């Protein structure tokens, strides 16, 4: 038996790739800043290599790489350095990285997906408890505030700030505690099968994948737009 999204009391959202994305692309931002430090790169190649390296690292060590601000910054330093060592001769890397890292703390290089504000407003009208649960550093609340997202959420959990990351159950347990709800009363939404969908399911929550890309659909329950949450049905009721 299925029931509408109203049967949930809380919905938790991943941030990057779910609520917001870089604008322009990561590759374009990296290439623009690199020019200032005498590194000329093709932004499409940077984007391709970045996605490849990020996926390899995040899937391999998601729960180990997002635990303290120092470790988080070191993780990004290592990733960006590997990307640029792959695409060009690296010059002036330290000042380049510092500017880049600071830039991604500001709303100007992020954009909110088109359906997000209307969807969040509708959920708030339904008295839904809303939270962000993201593998991110301490810059996330600032970014959400600058993008006018923060006011919609009852809490924002960034993994670095709490010392535990998806797909570990602990971060979902913390979200349940912040929301004051039980497992079967919460739905988690994100764009990573491992971190978001499987992580939430293992923790006992219901989950759905946001999959905006065309092509082969994932082998898990998914939606193409967050607006579909307004009519989403429970597929696997918890015990």
C-alpha positions in Angstrom: 0.0 0.0 0.0 1.4 3.4 -0.9 0.7 6.8 0.7 1.4 10.3 -0.4 4.4 12.4 0.8 2.1 13.8 3.5 2.7 10.6 5.4 6.2 11.8 6.1 6.9 14.4 8.8 10.3 15.3 7.6 12.3 15.4 4.4 16.1 15.6 4.3 18.0 16.9 1.3 21.5 16.5 0.0 23.0 19.8 -1.1 25.3 19.6 -4.2 23.6 18.1 -7.2 20.3 18.0 -5.4 19.4 21.6 -4.3 22.2 23.5 -5.9 25.1 23.2 -8.4 28.1 25.2 -9.5 27.3 28.1 -11.9 29.1 28.3 -14.3 30.5 24.8 -14.2 33.3 23.7 -12.0 35.6 23.5 -15.0 34.7 27.0 -16.1 35.3 28.5 -12.6 38.6 26.6 -12.2 39.8 27.7 -15.7 38.9 31.3 -15.1 40.8 31.5 -11.8 43.7 29.5 -13.3 44.2 32.2 -15.9 45.1 34.7 -13.2 48.0 32.4 -12.1 49.5 31.8 -15.5 47.8 28.4 -16.1 45.8 28.2 -19.4 43.5 25.2 -19.5 40.5 24.0 -21.5 37.5 24.2 -19.1 35.8 21.2 -20.7 38.9 19.1 -20.1 39.1 20.3 -16.5 35.5 19.5 -16.0 35.9 16.0 -17.4 39.0 15.2 -15.2 37.5 16.8 -12.2 34.4 14.6 -12.4 36.5 11.5 -12.9 38.8 12.2 -10.0 36.0 13.4 -7.7 33.9 10.3 -8.3 36.9 8.0 -7.6 37.8 9.7 -4.4 34.3 10.4 -3.0 33.1 6.8 -3.6 36.3 5.4 -2.2 36.5 7.4 1.0 33.4 9.4 1.6 33.2 8.8 5.3 36.9 9.4 5.9 37.5 12.6 3.9 34.9 14.9 5.4 35.5 14.9 9.1 37.4 18.1 10.2 37.9 21.5 8.5 41.6 20.8 8.2 41.1 17.4 6.6 38.4 18.7 4.3 40.6 21.4 3.0 43.5 19.0 2.6 41.2 16.7 0.7 40.2 19.4 -1.8 43.8 20.6 -2.1 44.9 17.1 -3.1 42.0 16.7 -5.5 42.5 20.0 -7.3 46.2 19.5 -7.5 45.7 16.1 -9.1 43.3 17.5 -11.6 45.7 20.3 -12.7 48.7 18.0 -12.7 46.6 15.9 -15.2 45.6 18.8 -17.5 48.5 21.2 -17.4 51.9 22.2 -16.0 51.1 23.5 -12.5 52.2 27.0 -11.6 51.6 29.2 -8.5 49.3 26.4 -7.1 49.1 27.5 -3.5 47.7 31.1 -4.1 45.5 29.7 -6.9 44.0 27.1 -4.6 43.5 29.5 -1.8 41.5 31.9 -4.0 39.5 29.0 -5.5 38.7 27.5 -2.1 37.5 30.9 -0.8 35.5 31.5 -4.0 33.5 28.3 -3.5 32.4 29.6 -0.1 30.4 32.3 -1.8 27.0 32.1 -3.4 28.2 33.8 -6.6 29.5 30.5 -8.0 26.4 28.4 -7.1 22.9 28.4 -8.5 19.7 26.8 -7.1 17.9 24.3 -9.4 14.8 26.0 -10.9 12.1 24.0 -9.1 13.7 24.2 -5.6 12.1 27.4 -4.1 8.5 26.6 -5.1 8.9 23.0 -3.9 10.3 24.0 -0.6 7.6 26.7 -0.1 4.9 24.0 -0.8 6.5 21.6 1.7 6.7 24.3 4.4 3.0 25.1 3.8 2.3 21.5 4.6 4.2 22.0 7.9 7.0 19.5 6.8 10.2 19.5 8.8 13.0 20.2 6.4 16.7 19.6 6.7 19.9 19.5 4.7 22.2 16.5 5.2 25.3 16.9 3.1 28.9 15.8 2.9 30.2 19.4 3.0 32.4 21.6 5.1 31.6 24.5 7.4 31.0 26.8 4.4 27.6 25.2 3.6 25.4 27.3 5.9 26.9 30.5 4.5 26.3 29.3 1.0 22.7 28.4 1.7 22.1 31.8 3.4 23.6 33.7 0.4 21.4 31.7 -2.0 18.3 32.4 0.1 17.8 28.8 0.9 18.6 28.7 4.6 15.2 30.2 5.8 13.4 27.1 4.4 15.3 24.7 6.6 14.9 23.7 10.2 18.5 22.7 10.3 21.6 22.3 8.0 24.0 19.4 8.8 27.4 19.6 7.1 29.5 16.5 7.7 32.6 18.4 8.7 30.8 20.3 11.4 29.5 17.1 13.0 32.4 14.7 12.3 30.4 12.0 10.5 29.6 11.7 6.8 27.2 9.9 4.5 26.8 7.0 3.9 27.4 6.4 7.6 24.3 5.9 9.6 25.4 8.4 12.3 24.7 11.4 10.2 21.1 10.2 9.4 20.6 9.5 13.1 21.6 13.0 13.9 19.2 14.4 11.3 16.4 12.3 12.9 17.3 13.7 16.3 17.3 17.3 15.0 14.0 16.8 13.3 12.4 15.0 16.3 11.0 12.2 14.1 11.3 8.4 13.9 12.9 6.6 11.0 9.7 5.7 9.1 8.6 9.4 9.3 11.5 10.7 7.3 12.4 10.7 3.6 16.0 11.5 2.4 16.6 12.8 -1.1 20.0 13.0 -2.9 21.9 12.4 -6.1 24.3 9.7 -5.0 23.2 6.1 -4.9 25.8 5.1 -2.4 25.9 8.1 -0.1 22.2 9.2 -0.3 20.0 6.4 -1.3 21.8 3.3 0.1 23.1 5.3 3.1 19.7 6.4 4.1 18.1 3.0 3.5 20.7 1.3 5.6 20.0 3.8 8.4 16.3 2.8 8.2 14.9 5.8 6.4 12.9 5.9 3.2 14.9 7.4 0.3 14.6 8.5 -3.3 17.3 9.4 -5.8 17.2 12.7 -7.8 18.3 11.8 -11.3 18.0 14.7 -13.7 20.2 13.3 -16.4 18.9 11.6 -19.6 19.8 8.1 -20.5 19.8 4.9 -18.6 17.7 5.2 -15.4 19.2 4.0 -12.1 18.0 0.7 -10.6 16.5 2.4 -7.6 13.4 4.6 -7.0 14.1 8.0 -8.6 12.6 11.3 -9.6 13.6 13.7 -12.4 12.6 16.9 -10.6 12.3 17.7 -6.9 8.8 19.0 -7.6 7.8 15.3 -7.9 8.2 15.1 -4.1 4.9 16.9 -3.7 3.2 13.7 -4.9 5.8 11.1 -4.0 4.5 7.8 -2.7 6.1 5.6 -0.1 7.5 2.5 -1.8 8.9 0.6 1.1 7.1 1.4 4.4 9.4 0.9 7.4 8.5 -1.4 10.2 
